[in-house]
Amino acid sequence: MLSLLSLFLLSTSILGSPLGDYEKELKKEGLNVENIHKLLKEESKEVEEEFGNKEAQAEIKKLRTLYASTCPANGTLQEVKTELVINGELAKDLFEGDIVLTPEQWKIALEKDPENPMQRRQALTQAIQMWQPMGAPVIPYTYEPGFPADKKQIILESQRYWELRTCVRFRPATSADRNVVSYNHNSGGCSSSVGMNGGKQTINLAPGCMSVTIVAHEISHAFGTLHVQSRSDRDQYVQIDTANIQKGLEHNFMRDPPYYGALSTYGIPYELGSMQHYSEKAFAIDRNRPTIYAKTAYSQYQYSMEAPRATFYDTLLINKMYKCNDRCQNRISCQNNGVQDGSDCNKCFCPRGWAGTNCEKRPADAQIVNLNGSDKLRVEVGDGVNYREKLYIIQAPVGKRIQATVNRVGDRQWNDCRFIGMEIVPTKDTRNSGFRFCANSRIQPITSDSNTMLVWVYTDNQRFNAEISFTIGN
């Protein structure tokens, strides 16, 4: 392997550069971009070799067959432009497709374990700094010159989204602030630094990136989060099909070493439906086929990767990372798997379907549907302009279970449920995300483990509707 120390001659000024000029600025600051590309090419080859063994290929073959039997017909789906799609060729200079690394972070990211070349020698979390003070971090922010005034509201809404759920706070930067996040609109894609890097660091937001869904995702990287599928335990849940990954981008599927797993995950379970999980078609050559297959035991999550908003566990991760509850002088008792709120010590943060100070009641804006037998429900949401969501709580008599069959999804079908769709949560414990639908999937039916089931419908800026049949069983 090439000497890593010779590669990292980069100053923090690069972190404030527009993404479109990123490679040019890397070279200007003395970083040997060609050597970085060579190392990434070596990693890509090793990822191919890892998933090219007979056992992995046999499993992938079975998963392809399963997918073909359940997926919507090819060619009927509307394309969804996620960050990775928007970034395109820019991804070759980014980590995991949308992360800007510092020199120290690049060094760790490219240094492989000699005992297992498929994984990094160290977890990248060891080189991520947190915003201060812990327990009540404050992030000063500003805008790059020319940032459109009419887009600033999206930034404020995205920041407020996190302030309502965590102890992280944002305030306009002053001349006295050394560490600042700067929002840049003059960019070729969507990206962010990871953690607090010192000095000015940018969150790059090209025109296609301007939604709370994407901005909140990039802000989460600025908090210090990485993508879920790089966790050391990911191979228990998913299989990677390197044959469908764009050539040279296989390195984006490296994983962290297991001996740092407890530190980097904070005890949060692996969640395929996380906001920070790659979508099933990340870096795909053929956008009709996945690059990531959920293993057979988790096959109902195949279309559920990458949430439109932070899940319960995504939020809990940020609060654990920043020790949000350590500042609370009181402790509060929470029902229905709620936890003390990271933003307000005097109430609980509740899983979907629960509300109230102690998560003791249903949300006031939820629509309750009481079943006595077989029934059909049309769910719909959206005004064609703004983000909208709606929660339906399906209830059967105590002691019974509910079976749901999705008859039809929307007037249009989508190849990714990131911005529009429906999520069915069949479990009594609603901390984990459910099964998402944005096309007429044949993964049917879905059975609850209790007498309740949630149906959450969401859309970024379009209208969505679906029809579901329900039956009651024992």
Secondary structure by P-SEA (a helix, b strand, c coil): ccccccccccccccccccccaaaaaaaaaccaaaaaaaaaaaaaaaaaaaaccaaaaaaaaaaaaaaaacccccccbbbbbcccccccccccccccccccccaaaaaaaacccccccccccccccccccccccccbbbbbbbbcccccccaaaaaaaaaaaaaaccccccccccccccbbbbbbcccccccccccccccbbbbccccccccaaaaaaaaaaaaccccccccccccccccccccccccccccccccccccccccccccccccccccccccccccccccccccccccccccccccccccccccaaaaaaaaaaacccccccbbbbbcccccccccccccccccccccccccccccccbbbbbbcccbbbbbbccccccbbbbbbbbbccccbbbbbbbccccccccccccccbbbbbcccccccccccccccccccbbbbcccbbbbbbbbccbbbbbbbbbbbcc
